[in-house]
Amino acid sequence: MGDLKVIGGIKKLNNQNYNTWSTCMMSYMQGQDLWEVVNGSEITQPEVEDANGILRKWKIKVGKAMFALKTTIEEDVLEHI
C-alpha cells in the first residue's frame, strides 16, 4: 500500500516521507487554488450565500482540499490526525 500513488503522482504520507510529501502537496494545493484554505489565510466561511455563490464555492474548495489531504495519507497515519 505504501507504493500506491494518488493525486498528481504524490506518494501517500507515511512515517518516513513527510518532507517530500509536504512539498508536493503544497505545490498541488497551490496549483489547484486550494492553498489558502489549507494554510489558514482563508479561514472564515462566508456568512451568506450571494448571487455569485460565494458560500457554495468556499464549501467546494474546502471539500476538495480535505479530499486531497485524506487521499494522500496512509491509513495508519490518518487515524492520528
WOMOGI-V249589 format. One record per residue. N is the residue number from 1. RES is the residue in one small letter. SS is DSSP state (A for helix, B for strand, O for the rest). Layout:
N;RES;SS
N;RES;SS
//
This chain:
1;m;O
2;g;O
3;d;O
4;l;O
5;k;B
6;v;B
7;i;A
8;g;A
9;g;A
10;i;B
11;k;B
12;k;O
13;l;B
14;n;O
15;n;O
16;q;O
17;n;O
18;y;A
19;n;A
20;t;A
21;w;A
22;s;A
23;t;A
24;c;A
25;m;A
26;m;A
27;s;A
28;y;A
29;m;A
30;q;A
31;g;A
32;q;O
33;d;O
34;l;O
35;w;A
36;e;A
37;v;A
38;v;A
39;n;A
40;g;O
41;s;O
42;e;O
43;i;O
44;t;O
45;q;O
46;p;O
47;e;O
48;v;O
49;e;O
50;d;O
51;a;O
52;n;O
53;g;O
54;i;A
55;l;A
56;r;A
57;k;A
58;w;A
59;k;A
60;i;A
61;k;A
62;v;A
63;g;A
64;k;A
65;a;A
66;m;A
67;f;A
68;a;A
69;l;A
70;k;A
71;t;O
72;t;O
73;i;B
74;e;O
75;e;A
76;d;A
77;v;A
78;l;A
79;e;O
80;h;O
81;i;O
//
